[in-house]
Amino acid sequence: MAELSTVARPYAEALFAVAKQDKAGLPAWAEQVQQLADIAAIEDVRVAMADPRLEDAQRASIFLGLVKPEASAAMQSFVTLLVANDRLSLLPFVAEQFHALKDEAEGVAQADITSAFPMSEQQVAELVKLLEPKFGLKLKPHVKTDASLIGGVRVQVGDHVLDTSVQAQLVRMRDKLVA
C-alpha cells in the first residue's frame, strides 16, 4: 500500500494547491474529494471502471454520473485526468493525503485515542484539552476501546505515541527486571 500512497501523493498535492486558491474553501473541496473516494471504493464501480470495452471518456462520464450533486468543473477535470492516466483507483489514497494536507494547513492533527474503558464525551474533551498544548496542535479525537490495555489510555498523534496504559507500564517493568 505504501506504493499506492507514493503514486497518489503528487495528485493530492496538485489538487490541494488548486483547492487552496479556490474561494469555495478547503472544507468544500475535502467533502468533494471524499465523495469521489467513497464512490471509487465501491467494488461494482471498480469493476465497471476496469472494463476494457470502455473508452476513457465513457469511464469519466459514468464515474462523474455517480457524483451527486454534480462535481465542480475542476473536479471533473481531475477525474478525467485520473481516468486518462489509469489512476482512478487511487482516489481513496488521494483523499487520505488531501485530508492530511488540509489538517496540516489548518494546524489540526488526528488523535487516535485508545482507552481500556469507554470514555464519555466530557472525558474525551478534558483529555484533548490537556493534550493540545503538549502537541501544539488542535486535535480531532478518534476514540476506541481496547480492554487489553487493562487501564489508562494510549494516544497516537501522527508518529508520536503517548502510552499511559497499565499494559505499557507492565511491559516497562518486565523489561527492567529482565535487563
C-alpha positions in Angstrom: 0.0 0.0 0.0 2.9 2.3 0.5 3.5 2.3 -3.2 -0.1 3.4 -3.9 0.3 6.2 -1.4 3.5 7.3 -3.1 1.8 7.4 -6.5 -1.2 9.2 -5.1 0.9 12.0 -3.4 1.5 14.2 -6.4 -2.2 14.1 -7.3 -3.2 15.0 -3.8 -0.6 17.8 -3.7 -1.8 19.2 -7.0 -5.4 19.0 -6.0 -4.6 20.7 -2.7 -2.8 23.6 -4.4 -5.8 24.2 -6.6 -8.2 23.9 -3.6 -6.2 26.5 -1.6 -6.7 29.1 -4.3 -10.5 28.4 -4.8 -13.0 30.6 -3.0 -15.2 27.6 -2.2 -12.7 26.8 0.6 -10.9 23.7 1.7 -13.9 22.1 3.6 -15.9 22.1 0.4 -13.1 20.5 -1.6 -12.4 18.0 1.2 -16.1 16.9 1.0 -16.0 16.5 -2.8 -12.7 14.6 -2.7 -14.1 12.3 0.0 -17.3 11.7 -2.0 -15.2 10.7 -5.1 -13.1 8.4 -2.9 -16.1 6.8 -1.5 -17.5 6.1 -5.0 -14.2 4.8 -6.2 -14.0 2.4 -3.3 -17.3 0.6 -4.2 -16.5 -2.8 -5.7 -19.0 -2.6 -8.5 -17.6 0.8 -9.6 -14.1 -0.5 -9.6 -15.1 -3.5 -11.7 -17.0 -1.2 -14.1 -14.1 1.2 -14.4 -11.8 -1.6 -15.3 -14.0 -2.8 -18.2 -11.6 -2.8 -21.3 -14.6 -2.1 -23.6 -15.0 1.4 -22.2 -13.1 4.4 -23.6 -11.6 6.9 -21.2 -14.4 9.5 -22.0 -17.0 6.9 -21.2 -15.3 5.9 -17.9 -15.1 9.5 -16.8 -18.7 10.2 -17.8 -20.0 7.1 -16.0 -18.0 7.8 -12.9 -19.0 11.5 -12.8 -22.6 10.5 -13.3 -22.5 8.8 -9.9 -21.5 12.0 -8.2 -24.4 13.9 -6.6 -24.6 16.8 -6.6 -22.7 17.3 -9.8 -18.9 17.7 -9.3 -17.4 21.1 -9.9 -15.6 21.7 -13.2 -12.2 21.4 -11.5 -13.2 18.0 -10.0 -14.5 16.9 -13.4 -11.1 17.8 -14.9 -9.4 16.0 -12.1 -11.4 12.8 -12.6 -10.8 13.0 -16.4 -7.0 13.2 -15.7 -7.1 10.2 -13.3 -9.0 8.2 -15.9 -6.6 9.1 -18.7 -3.7 8.1 -16.5 -5.5 4.9 -15.3 -5.3 6.1 -11.7 -9.0 6.3 -10.7 -8.4 3.5 -8.2 -6.0 5.9 -6.3 -8.8 8.2 -5.3 -9.1 6.8 -1.7 -5.3 7.4 -1.2 -5.6 10.8 -2.8 -8.4 11.7 -0.4 -6.4 10.5 2.6 -3.4 12.6 1.6 -5.6 15.6 0.7 -7.2 15.5 4.2 -3.7 15.2 5.8 -2.6 18.3 3.8 -5.7 20.1 4.8 -5.2 19.3 8.5 -1.6 20.4 8.3 -2.6 23.7 6.7 -5.2 24.3 9.4 -2.9 23.3 12.3 -5.0 20.2 13.1 -4.0 16.7 13.8 -5.9 13.4 14.1 -5.6 11.9 17.6 -6.2 8.2 17.9 -7.2 7.6 21.5 -7.4 4.0 22.7 -8.9 3.5 26.2 -9.3 0.4 28.3 -12.8 1.5 29.1 -15.5 3.5 27.3 -15.0 7.3 27.7 -17.7 9.9 28.0 -17.6 12.9 25.7 -16.6 15.1 28.6 -13.7 12.8 29.5 -12.5 12.9 25.9 -12.9 16.7 25.8 -10.8 17.1 29.0 -8.1 14.7 27.7 -7.9 16.6 24.4 -7.7 19.9 26.3 -4.7 18.5 28.2 -3.0 17.1 25.1 -3.3 20.1 22.7 -0.6 22.2 24.4 1.7 19.1 24.5 1.4 18.6 20.7 1.0 22.3 19.8 -1.9 21.4 17.5 -5.7 21.3 17.6 -6.6 17.7 18.0 -9.5 15.8 16.4 -10.1 12.8 18.6 -11.0 9.3 17.3 -11.7 7.1 20.3 -11.8 3.3 20.5 -11.8 0.8 23.4 -9.3 -2.0 23.9 -9.7 -4.0 27.1 -6.2 -5.5 26.7 -4.8 -2.1 27.9 -6.1 -3.1 31.4 -6.4 0.6 32.4 -5.3 4.1 31.2 -5.1 5.4 27.6 -2.8 5.3 24.6 -2.8 8.3 22.3 -1.3 8.5 18.9 -0.9 11.7 17.0 1.0 11.2 13.8 4.2 9.4 14.7 4.0 10.4 18.3 2.6 7.9 20.9 1.8 8.7 24.5 1.1 5.4 26.2 -0.1 5.6 29.8 -1.8 2.3 29.8 -1.3 -0.3 32.6 -0.3 -2.8 29.9 2.6 -0.5 28.8 3.7 0.1 32.4 3.8 -3.7 33.0 5.9 -4.2 29.8 8.3 -1.5 31.0 8.6 -3.1 34.4 9.2 -6.5 32.8 11.9 -5.1 30.6 13.7 -3.5 33.6 13.5 -6.8 35.6 14.9 -8.8 32.7 17.7 -6.3 32.0 
